Amino acid sequence: MPDVSAVVDGYIASWNETDPERRRQLVEATFAADASYVDPLVAADGRDGIDATIAAVQRQFPGYRFALAAGPDLHHDRVRFTWHLVPDAGDAPVAIGQDFATLATDGRLRAVTGFLEQVA
C-alpha cells in the first residue's frame, strides 16, 4: 500500500499550487489518469478537469490556502481526511470539508468525493 500521507500531502499541495506548470505536475503525480473529483459544487473528470477545477477555485479564493486538519485515515483502498480553507494571514477557516477517496493500484487517487461541512 502506498504512503497515504504523501498522497494526501500531494493532493493538498495541488490545491495550493498557483503556478500552472507546477500544479499540473502535482496533479499528474497525485491523480490517476482516469481520476474523478466531485463535491456539492462541481464534478470534474480526468486530470484536465481536476486541474481546471483547482484553477477556478484559486481564482475564486485568492489569498487562501488549503490545510490538512485531520487524517488521513486509510483502510483497504479507501482514504478520508478533513481540510480547512484558511486565509494566508492565518485567520479562521472560511470553509471546512471532508474528502473521501479511493486509490488506484499505483497508489494515486482514482476518485475523490468532497463534502462541505462549513462554508462562510
N, C-alpha and C positions, 0 to 999 in steps of 0.2 A: 504494500500500500504506500502511496506517495506521502511525502511530508505535507500534510494538510495545512499546517500553519504557513508554510511557504506559498502554497496555492492561494490561500485567503489573503496573505500579505500582497501577492501579485494582483489579486482582484482589487483590493483597496488602492494599491498604487496605480492601477489602471484608471480608476475613477478620479484620482487626484492629479494625474499627469496632464498638463496643459499643452505640452509640445506635441503636435500631431504625430510626428515620426516616432518619438519615444513612446507615446501612448499606444500606437499601433503595434510596436514591438512587444509591449506588455500584454496587449490583448492577444496577440498570437501565441505568446508563451503561456498564457493563463487559460485561454478558452480553446476547446476543441473546434475544428473547422466547422462542424455542424451544430455548434452550440446555439442555445436559445436563452433569452432573458425576458421575463415578464414580471410586471408589477401592476398595481392598480391603474397606472397612468400610461403604460407603454408596453408594447410587445416587439421584440427585436429578434431576428433570425440571422445566424452566421456572424462571423467576425465583423463584416462590414456594417451590419445592422447594429451590433453591440457598440462598435466604435462610434458610429453616428449618434447613438443614444447618449453615450457618455459625453460627447462633444456638446450636444444640446443641453444636457443638464449643467455642464460647466458654464455655458452661455447664460443660463437662467439663474445661476447662483455664483456669480463672480465673487472672489474673496472668501469662499467657503471651501472646506475640505472634509472628506470622509475619514472617520476614525473608528477603528475596531473597538467595540465596547465590551463584548463578551464572546467567548468561544475562540476558536472553532471547536465544535463537538463533532465527532465522527463515529459512525458505525456503518459497516459494510461499505457501500459506495455513496453514502448519504452524509451531507455536511450541513450544519446550521451555525449561524453566527449573527450577532447583533452589531449594528453600526450606528453612529451618530453623524449627522451633518452639522459641522460646527464652523463658526467664523474663524478666519485665520487669526483674529485677535484673541481667540480662546474663550469667548463667552459661552453661554448655554446653547445647547443644540437647537437648531430650528426644525430638525426632523430626526426621528429615530425609527429605525427599521430593523426587521429581522429577515434574513435571507436563508432559504433552504436550497441546497444544490445537490446534483448528482455528478459523480466523477466519471469520466471516460476511462477506458482501460489504460491509457497512457498517463493518467493522473490529472489531466486538465479538466476544467469544468465543462460538462456537457449541457446541463440545464440549470438555470438559476430562477427561482421564484421568490420575488421580494414582497414583503408585507410592510406597509407603513403603519407604525404604531402611534406615532405622534407627528403632526405637521403643524408648524406655527402659522 
